[in-house]
Amino acid sequence: MKYYKKGTYGNTRFNTTKYAIHRQIEDSQDEQFSKERQHPCYIAKLPSRTASMNVGVVVAGGTSGNHRHYYESLIYIIKGNGYSVVEGNKVEWEAGDIIYAPPWSWHQHFNTDPDKVVQFLCGTNAPLLQSVGEIDCREEAG
């Protein structure tokens, strides 16, 4: 299981009084966060202590890693189509849909288009769990 220290997210430390806007988020891929999730990920570096946001990409014909975490995720599909498996349930989606991944539920995302990437926006409550005792555990399937 992966634990993050208070004040960190991915491999990035935050000065929470410094940021009011994160410009051009796709110019700042977080390499460690992306490696752990097995797909490109861009973390919004903003001062929220209760919610986080990142932009994710699933490459053409690719998948994310199968994983679970204590925090909730709301995933808005910006472009592309595919499906997710959440706790064994397959849910097909396309641009404009929102997926909910409940706390500690195994989930994985699949891009069914062999030619185009999927891009999504993910909001979580991971910082809230970090703030109340570093309880934002995450686990990758073996």
N, C-alpha and C positions, 0 to 999 in steps of 0.2 A: 504494500500500500504506500502511496505517496502522500506525504504531509508537507504543507507549505508553511513557512514561518510567517508570523504576523508582519504585515507590511510588504509582503511579496506576492507576486502572482506570475506564474511561469518563472522565468529566470530574471525578471525585472523588478528592481526595487523602486518604490514610489516615494516621492516627496509630495505628500498630499496637499500641501499648501501652494505648490507651484503650478499645477495644471488647472485650467478652466476650459480648455478645448484641446482636442487631439486632431490636428489637421492631417489630411492625406494618410489615413490609417494604413492603406495598402502599401505605403512606402516603408513600413516598419514591421516586417514579419518577425515574430519571436521564434528563433530557431529551436530552442529547447522545448517550448510549449508545442510547437509544430511536430517535433520529433516524437514527443510523448503521445500526441493525439493521432499520429500517422497521417496527417494531412496539413497543408499550409494553414496557419492561424495568425491573425493580426489582432493584438489586444489593445483595446482603448485604454490609454493611460490617463485616467481621470480620478479626481479625489473622492469618489463615492466610497463610503464605508459600509454600504448595505447592498449594492448591486454592481454587477460588472457587465461588460459588453465586449464581444469580439466578433470579428468577421472571419468566417472559415471558408475554405475551398475544398471540394472533393474533385480530384482530377477526373478527366474524361474516362469513363468506364471503371473508376476506382471506388475505394471505400474508405471510411474512417476506421479507426481501431474500435474493437468492441470493448466497452468500458462502462463503469458506473462510478457515481460520486454522491456524497451526502447532500449536495446542493441541488436545487431545482434548475432546469434549463428550459427556456422558451426559445425555439429555433424558428426564425422566419426565413423562408426560402426566397432569396432575391432573384436568382435565375437558375434555370435548369429543372430537371425532373429526375425522380428516382423513388427510392423507398427507404424506410427505416424499419428496423426490427427492435421493438421495445418490449423487454421481458417476454420474448418469444412471439410477439404479435407483430405481423407485417402490416405497415401502413404506407400506402403509396402517396406521393406528394408531387406538387409542381410549384412553379413560381407563384407567390402570393399566399401559399399555405403556411400555417404555423404548427409546429410539432411540440408536444410537451413531453419532457423526460422527467418523470417523478424522481424524488430522492432515492438513491441506492438501487435504481433499476438498471439492469444491463441494457445497453442500447448501442446500435451501430447504424451508420448511414451509407447508402449505396447509390452511386450515380449510374443510371442505366443508359446514358447516352455515351457511345464510344467516341464521339467527336467534340463534345462541349463540356466545359466545367460546370459544376454546381457551385453557387456562391450563396452563403447564408449568413444571417446575423443572429448571434446567440446572446441572450441575456441570462444571467444567473444571479443567485443570491450568495455566491461563494464569499464575498467580502464580509457579509453579515456573520456567517459562521466563523470566519477568521477572527472577527472582532470580539466574539463572545467566548473565545476559548480555543481557537485553532482546531475546530472540529470539521474542517472541510476536506475530509478524506476522499481519495480517488484511487481506483484500482483498474488496471488494464487486465484483460483476459490473457491467460497464459498461452 
